[in-house]
């Protein structure tokens, strides 16, 4: 009988703590949308939906250039930090949210900054194993988001002030005792490849949301963003798996997190059947529909297998190969999504197209990873691995 070591239990516990903390961080944009659904018009909500897409792009690119690029270089992977400008962006977002009761544009400009700052701090915590600090951050954000939501159910936009205070407090907690400048700088070329690859990936939801807004309707754009926001509860699991696999491979962790991914998606579907999201997002959830949500869950589930070959190539330093693979994947995504939006004109067709695009991406990365590994020395396939 296999003996379970105390270190294994400790590792699993800290991993679960980081995932739970990340789930609460992911609730921040959901809280913003929940308040907006009661305080602003559908048109204003559509602007906020696009802004959240910008936030995903901004947070992905900035974190990739600062944190993930270091993980692609084993010599400095352990020397992580949180840039001073990231902390400043988080504080500025809180200040901007103070004007939310006056205009929805305050939310439009504040949320991308908040999302970028929170994501930077989270990736630093994962790479540096700061799970205790993350629990403290999660507690502050959890109380703040819950309080803001409860106040927001009355339809008052000053609920954003509570969210602002929580964001500023969370950013401050993460900044305590953490370097604000790098001990060693990452290779600019490697950082550029990693950031560019992430920009390609992170820009796709924003582009698709804009296409849905233009080709279908503002209601569909809000519904599309709401689905992505709800599935954001899965991001801590996928993000944690991705970041840890960028450091080292672990079969146990992959199996554990893959199972957790499936359970989370099932929980999302059950929550919708019970009417939970309709309570949270009020009448705006009527723009979603059950079938698009289920299709979106299938799409997210298919993203798990591609993580393994992707992280292996990135871990080996093959950033150029990963970049071109992502570029090809995005061409497929854009072609499929745009065609579905302009022809069928429904969220069901858009998410069905994304399922096909993700399946193609999975095949692409698997084939590429095998070809790169089998390439003979000097073939030029792995010239960026150094």
Secondary structure, 3 states (H helix, E strand, C coil): CCCCCHHHHHHHHHHHHHHHHHHHHHHHHHHHHHHHHHHCCHHHHHHHHHHHHHHHHHHHHHHHHHHHHHHCCCCCCCCCCCCHHHHHHHHHHHHHHCCCCCCCHHHHHHHHHHHHHHHHHHHHHHHCCCHHHHHHHHHHHHHHHHHHHHHHCCCCCCHHHHHHHHHHHHHHHHHCCCCCCCCCCCCHHHHHHHHHHHHHHHHHHHHHHHHHHHHCCHHHHHHHHHHHHHHHHHHHHHHHHHHHHHHCCCHHHHHHHHHHHHHHHHHHHHHHHCCHHHHHHHHHHHHCCHHHHHHHHHHHHHHHHHHHHHHHHHHCCCHHHHHHHHHHHHHHHHHHHHHHHHHCCCHHHHHHHHHHHHHHHHHHHHHHHHHHHHCCCCCCCCCCCC
